[in-house]
Amino acid sequence: MQNPVYCAVDTADLGHALKLCRAIAQYVGGIKLGMEFFYGCGAEGFRAISGETGLPIFLDLKLHDIPNTVAHGLKALLPLQPSILNVHCQGGPAMLKAAVDAVAGSSTQLVGVTALTSLDSEDLKAIGSAQQPEMLVATLAGLAQNAGLSGIVCSSHELGTVRAQWRNALCVVPGIRLHSDAKGDQKRVMTPKQAMSAGASILVIGRPITAANDPAAAAAAIAESLL
């Protein structure tokens, strides 16, 4: 089985990121680079990590704007050849379709962010959503599927519902914690094994690896637990 673990390398310190990636590269299936890294290190930092590891990279920038802006933003990122890019499903059908058109013909897979794993039903109510997380994710996954995206980003708790309506979706799942880990700012979480059993395609795992005393050993143990 291909290793489904993408380690979230969230730092603006390129030297630290390279050191971490060297240590864990043989134990993970990919690297996730998010806003903190990309805003601090930019395209050159991306190329450095890609060249150092040779691993697939999920560039997690969560684009969310009017259709034209998102489309041009994606086109500007494509020369980096990320394996995965993401946009917010709440940008709506027109934005999602513009995003799909922008990456057409490239090898980059486009996934749509549904409900952040830091949100629960009370948080959604506070921002005006009457839907529970599971139903909101199902609604947004439907928009992504209809627009032609490769899949979605969702918590492990919604995987059953998503798989029922979109069997072959690429399901990228953050909010992964080990039994011994604090949840931090994540609210809808599962262990790596539980999430894979629920139907995850890719597990985005950050602090259980990056905050460990020995990140390489932590990554190796997670990979071993999935065999």
N, C-alpha and C positions, 0 to 999 in steps of 0.2 A: 504494500500500500504506500502510495506517495505520502510523505509527511504533510499533514494538513495545517501544521502550526506556522503562522506568520508572526514573528516577534515584533511587537510595537516598539520602535526605537524613537522615543519622544524626548529629544534633547536638541538644543541649538549648538551644542559643542561637537563639531565635526570630529575632532580627535577622539573624544570619548565614544562617539557613535561608531567610528571605525574600529576601535579597540574592542568594543562590545560585539560588533558583528563578526570580527575575526574569531572571537572566542566561541560563539554559538553557531557559526555557519553550518557546521557538519551535523547539527542536531535539529535544525528547523527546515521547513520547506520553503520559506520566503521571509521577506522583511516588509513591515508596514512603516512607511514614513508619513508622518502627519504634519499638521500646521506648524508646530513648534520647530520641527526640523527644517521644513521647506522654507519657512519665513526667515530662519536664521542662516541656513546654509545654501539655499537656492538650488538652481539646476546643477551647478558644479558639485555641490554636496551629494545630490542624487547620483550623478555620474560616478563619484568616488565610491559610494556604497555599492552601486551596481557592479562596478569594475572589480572591487575588492572581493565581493562574495560570489558573483555569478548567479545569484539567486533571483527568482521572480520578485518584483517589488510592487506592492499595493501602495499607490500614492493617494493618501487619504486626505483630500482637501475639501470634500463635501460642498461642491459648487452649488450655489442657490441664488439665482438672479433671473432677470428677464431672459427669454430664450436666446436672443442674439448674443448677449454678453456671455452666457454659459457656453454656447457653441464656439465662440471665438476663444474663450478661455481654454476649452478642451483642445482645440486645434493648436494652441500655443504650447500645450504640454505634450502632445503626441510625439514630437521628435525625441523625447527622452525614452520612449518605448516602455512605459510602465506596463506591467502585466494587467493591472486592474486600476481603474479610476472610478470615482464615485460622485454622484450628484444627489441633492435632496429631492425625494419624491414629492414633497410638498410644494415644489416649484410648479407642479401641475402638468397636465398632458402635453401642452404645446412646448414647454421647456424640455420635458423628457424626450419628445420626438426630435427636437432640435439637437439635443445631446447625442442621441443615437445616430442621427445623420452626420454629426461632426466626426464621430469616430469610425464611421463606415469605411471599410477597406483597410483598416489597421488591425493589428493583432491584439490590441488592448480590449479587455473586457470591461464593460460599463455596468456598474451596479448602483441601485438606488437606496439611499438611506431612508428608513421608515421612521421608527420611533427610537430615539436615543436610549441606550441602556441605562442612562442615569435618570430616566423618567419613570414614574409609576402613575397609577390612575389619578392620584391627587394632583400630581404635577400637570398631567394632561388637562384636568378640569380647570386648573388655574390659568391655563393659556387658551381656554375656550373650547376644548374638545370634549364632547359628551361621550365619546367612545372609550371603552376600555382598551388597554394596549393591544390585546390580541386582535380585536376587531379593526382598530386603526391600522395596524400592520397589514391585515388582510386587504383592507381597502387600498392602501398605498401599493402593496405588492401587485394588486390587480392593475393599477395604473402603469406600473413598471413593465408588467408582462405585455399589456396591450401596446405599449410604445416600442417594444422590441429590445429592451435591455437584457443583459445576460442573467441578471439576478438582482438580489437585494442584500442589504445589511439589516439584520434584525437580531433580537436576543434569542437565546435558545428556547425560551418559553413559548415563542410563537411558531416554532418550526413545524409542528404538527399541522397547524392550520395552513401554513404556507405550502407545505408539501402536498396537501390535499387538493389545492387549487392549481399548483404549478410544480409538477413533479420533477422536472429537470432544471429548475432554477439553481443558479450558483448562489448558495446561501453563505454569506460571510458573517461570522458570529463573534462579536466582541463580548465583553462582560463575562469572561472566563476566569474562574477562581478555583484554587485548590481548597480542599476541606479546611486546611490550616490557615488560609489567607483571610485577612480582613477584606471586606467588600469595598472599602474606600468610598468613592462617589458612584459606584455601580449599584443598581438596585435589582435588576432582573438578571440573575447570574446562575450558572451551572458549572460543574467540573468539566474538564476536557472530555472525559469518557462519557459523561451524561450527554453532553452537547452533540458528540458524534453519533451516539445512539439515537438521539432525537432527530437527526437528519442534517447536521451541519456539513458544509462542503469545506470551509476554511475556518480555522479558529484563530482569532486575533488575540494574542496573549502578551501583555506588557509587564506590569509590575511583578507577577509571580516569577518572571525570569529576570527582568532588568534590576529589580530591587533585592534579588537574592544575594547572599554572601558570595556564592559561586554561580554566576549566571549560566555557565556552560553545563555544570552539573544539574542545575534546575531544568534547563532545556532538555538535556538528555533524559532526565527522569520523566518528564512529561511525554516525550516521544516514546519511551519504553512503556508507559502506562496505556498507550493507545494500540499496542500490538496485540 
